[in-house]
Amino acid sequence: MTVSQESKLVEFDADTTVAAARKTAGEGVHLAVEYTDEAFRTLYADDVTTSLYADDEQMREHFESVHDYVGIDFAEREVFRDAFRAAGGVRALTTHMDYTVIVRVLVDEMEGLLLSLDPDTNVTPVVRAVERAADASTADDTADASTADDTPDASTADDTPDASTADDTADESSAAAEAAESAPATESDGG
């Protein structure tokens, strides 16, 4: 019996992130759980996952015992961030096991999405899809908040970009950065 329920726990749009993971990995997604440092909620569990348990209560009890260790995710983020400062922020943690790959995508300081995937799944595209979906939901929330008042005042009427403008700007900045990195070095830039 497949379990499927809507997100109610985290600030990001976990339903959209699960859909993005499933679109990317297909049938390779066996479990999706939204979590914080204090709670978790199973959003999706396929027949393979649910067949491992006698009933929903046994599955929930097992997930509770797993959640007891979720603080490690947030602590590891700090450890890796400190140890590898030049590598950027920690976005996801992956555990490769014999029969599954567990991916924890850290969406916010104390929120994440846990996925159980087929062991041969290429996790990078899945993580990127989840991040894009989470970023889009956050951008939508920001845009919704900025347009909540139907009567814009003069200070924000012309300089508040909508989500598509913000995405276009980010894409343009990203493209410019990539072009700059691939351009041949000149004397003016120290090369």
C-alpha distance (Angstrom), angle and dihedral (degrees) to the residues before:
residue distance angle dihedral
M1 . . .
T2 3.80 . .
V3 3.80 118.2 .
S4 3.79 117.6 -145.0
Q5 3.79 125.9 166.4
E6 3.78 138.2 155.3
S7 3.77 124.9 -99.6
K8 3.80 116.8 -98.8
L9 3.78 103.6 154.5
V10 3.80 114.7 60.8
E11 3.81 133.4 55.4
F12 3.81 96.2 -127.0
D13 3.81 120.4 74.5
A14 3.80 97.6 -94.3
D15 3.81 92.5 174.7
T16 3.80 90.0 61.5
T17 3.81 91.9 45.8
V18 3.81 91.4 52.4
A19 3.81 90.2 49.4
A20 3.82 89.2 50.6
A21 3.81 91.5 50.3
R22 3.81 91.6 48.3
K23 3.81 91.8 46.9
T24 3.81 89.7 52.1
A25 3.83 100.7 40.7
G26 3.81 98.6 25.6
E27 3.79 114.5 -167.8
G28 3.80 87.8 -1.9
V29 3.81 90.7 85.2
H30 3.80 108.5 89.5
L31 3.79 102.0 164.0
A32 3.80 138.4 16.7
V33 3.79 122.1 -174.4
E34 3.80 127.4 175.9
Y35 3.78 112.3 -146.7
T36 3.76 146.9 177.0
D37 3.76 129.8 -172.9
E38 3.82 87.9 -89.6
A39 3.81 108.1 34.8
F40 3.80 146.5 12.3
R41 3.79 138.0 -155.7
T42 3.79 127.1 -162.1
L43 3.79 108.5 -129.6
Y44 3.79 99.1 174.6
A45 3.80 135.5 9.4
D46 3.78 120.4 168.4
D47 3.80 127.7 -145.6
V48 3.80 91.3 -93.2
T49 3.82 90.7 58.4
T50 3.80 97.8 41.5
S51 3.83 91.4 47.9
L52 3.81 88.6 65.4
Y53 3.83 90.4 68.8
A54 3.81 133.6 61.4
D55 3.81 90.8 -134.2
D56 3.82 144.4 -20.3
E57 3.81 91.8 -83.3
Q58 3.80 92.9 56.6
M59 3.80 90.1 48.4
R60 3.81 91.2 49.5
E61 3.81 92.1 49.1
H62 3.80 90.5 51.7
F63 3.81 91.7 48.4
E64 3.82 89.4 49.6
S65 3.80 89.8 55.5
V66 3.81 89.6 49.7
H67 3.81 90.7 48.0
D68 3.80 89.5 56.3
Y69 3.81 85.8 75.1
V70 3.81 98.0 47.1
G71 3.79 91.0 104.0
I72 3.79 86.3 72.0
D73 3.82 89.4 67.3
F74 3.76 92.2 57.0
A75 3.81 93.0 41.5
E76 3.83 91.8 48.8
R77 3.78 88.7 52.7
E78 3.80 89.3 60.6
V79 3.81 93.9 42.9
F80 3.81 93.5 51.8
R81 3.80 92.7 41.4
D82 3.80 89.8 54.2
A83 3.81 96.1 40.7
F84 3.80 96.3 46.8
R85 3.81 102.3 31.8
A86 3.79 95.6 160.6
A87 3.83 92.5 52.8
G88 3.81 95.7 71.3
G89 3.78 129.6 -127.1
V90 3.79 126.8 -22.0
R91 3.81 107.9 -110.0
A92 3.79 104.1 167.9
L93 3.78 142.2 6.5
T94 3.80 122.1 -145.4
T95 3.80 130.0 -163.5
H96 3.80 116.9 -168.2
M97 3.80 113.8 -155.0
D98 3.81 133.4 171.6
Y99 3.80 95.4 -94.5
T100 3.80 105.5 19.0
V101 3.77 146.1 19.5
I102 3.79 114.9 -131.4
V103 3.80 113.3 -153.9
R104 3.80 122.7 -172.6
V105 3.78 111.8 -167.3
L106 3.81 108.6 -161.0
V107 3.77 103.7 -146.1
D108 3.78 101.2 169.8
E109 3.79 135.5 7.7
M110 3.81 92.0 -81.5
E111 3.82 103.8 10.5
G112 3.76 133.7 82.2
L113 3.77 150.2 152.7
L114 3.80 120.3 -118.8
L115 3.80 117.1 -155.3
S116 3.79 130.0 -173.3
L117 3.81 109.3 -154.0
D118 3.79 138.6 177.5
P119 3.82 108.6 -78.8
D120 3.81 93.4 -115.4
T121 3.82 95.2 50.3
N122 3.80 116.7 128.7
V123 3.80 96.5 -126.5
T124 3.80 99.6 -167.2
P125 3.83 95.7 75.1
V126 3.81 89.5 45.6
V127 3.81 92.7 51.5
R128 3.81 91.0 46.8
A129 3.82 91.8 49.8
V130 3.81 91.2 50.0
E131 3.80 91.6 47.3
R132 3.81 92.8 49.2
A133 3.81 91.0 49.7
A134 3.80 92.0 47.3
D135 3.82 91.9 46.5
A136 3.80 90.9 49.2
S137 3.80 91.5 50.8
T138 3.80 90.4 49.2
A139 3.83 90.8 48.4
D140 3.81 89.4 49.4
D141 3.80 90.5 51.2
T142 3.80 90.5 50.0
A143 3.80 91.6 48.1
D144 3.81 90.7 47.0
A145 3.79 90.7 51.4
S146 3.80 92.2 49.5
T147 3.81 92.1 50.6
A148 3.79 97.0 40.8
D149 3.81 91.0 106.0
D150 3.80 110.3 65.8
T151 3.79 92.1 -153.8
P152 3.80 107.9 63.7
D153 3.75 116.9 -156.0
A154 3.78 121.9 -130.7
S155 3.82 93.4 -103.0
T156 3.82 94.5 63.0
A157 3.79 106.2 21.5
D158 3.80 97.4 94.1
D159 3.79 104.5 24.2
T160 3.81 103.6 50.2
P161 3.81 107.4 96.7
D162 3.76 119.6 -148.8
A163 3.81 119.0 -126.0
S164 3.81 93.9 -93.2
T165 3.80 92.2 51.7
A166 3.80 90.7 48.6
D167 3.82 90.3 50.0
D168 3.82 91.2 47.9
T169 3.79 90.7 49.8
A170 3.80 91.5 48.9
D171 3.81 90.7 47.8
E172 3.81 91.0 49.1
S173 3.81 91.7 48.0
S174 3.78 90.3 47.9
A175 3.81 91.8 48.7
A176 3.80 90.8 48.4
A177 3.81 91.2 50.2
E178 3.81 91.7 49.3
A179 3.80 91.0 48.7
A180 3.80 91.1 49.8
E181 3.80 91.3 50.8
S182 3.79 93.4 50.5
A183 3.83 95.2 44.0
P184 3.80 115.8 104.4
A185 3.79 115.2 -98.7
T186 3.80 118.1 -101.9
E187 3.76 132.1 -166.5
S188 3.80 91.2 -103.9
D189 3.79 93.3 61.2
G190 3.78 96.1 46.9
G191 3.81 97.1 -99.7
